[in-house]
C-alpha cells in the first residue's frame, strides 16, 4: 500500500505495484512476436532481458527490499548496457546540417540516455494516469511514424503491444486511481520505450529524433526539476512534489486535468513536429529545438524544481 505523506499527491492509501500487469502482458506479447519472427531476435530478446531486470529492481524497491540508490543505478546501468549491446545504436546521426559518426562515445551516451529515460518515467509518475497515458501516446505515435518511414508493420508491432498492455492498466489508474504502477511499472516503461526508439533508429537514424521529440514533455519537466534540485543540493531520488505537473495538479486540484493537458500538448504540438521530421520536411535536431524550447520555458515558469511553498 502507498500510504500518503506530506510529499504525496494522493490522500487515500492506494495499492501500488500494479505495473506488474502490463509488464507481464507486454512481455508475453514480445515473446509471441519473437516466435513469429516478426522482429530481429537479438534485439527483441535484449529488450525483454533489460525490461525484466528493471522490473525486478523496481518490484524489490516497491517492497522496500532494496536500500539506497546505488544498487538500483547499477541494475539500471546493466539493463541499459544489455540493450546497447543487443540493439546497438545508429552508426551515424544527423546534427543540424552535419552527419556525425557515433562510435564508442555514442554507445556511452546511449547508456546514459536509457538510464535517464527509465528514471524519467519514475520521476514523472506522480499524478494519476500521467505516466501510463504518456507511454501509450509515445508508443502509438512512434508506431505510426515508424510505419510511415519504414513502410513495414513489423517495426511497429512491439510498440503497439506495449501500448495495448498499458491501456488495460490505465483504466484502473486514471483519476481517481484505484491502483498505482509503482517502480516496477514506471522503470519498465522507460527502458522499453528507450529500447524501441533505438530499434527504430537502427532502421533509419532520423527516427531517433522523432522519438526524442515525442518524449519532450517528460524530458523537459524532469530535466529542469533535476537541475534545480541538484543546484540546491537536494537528493534527486528522494520523493517530492516539485515537478511542473505536480504544481499544476495542486493549482487545478485535479489529476485528470493535468494528464489531459499533457495529452493535448503531445497531440497538438509534438506529434505534428515529429511527423515533419519523419517526413523529411524538417531536420531532426531542428525539430528537437522547436519542440523543446517552449516546453523548457514553460517548466521554468511553472516552477519545476521549486518546492510548492516557494513557487
Helices and strands as residue ranges (DSSP letters): H 20-35, H 41-62, H 69-86, E 92-95, E 98-101, H 103-124, H 130-150, H 154-173, H 182-203, H 207-214, H 216-231, H 244-252, H 255-265, I 266-270, H 271-278, H 284-301, G 308-310
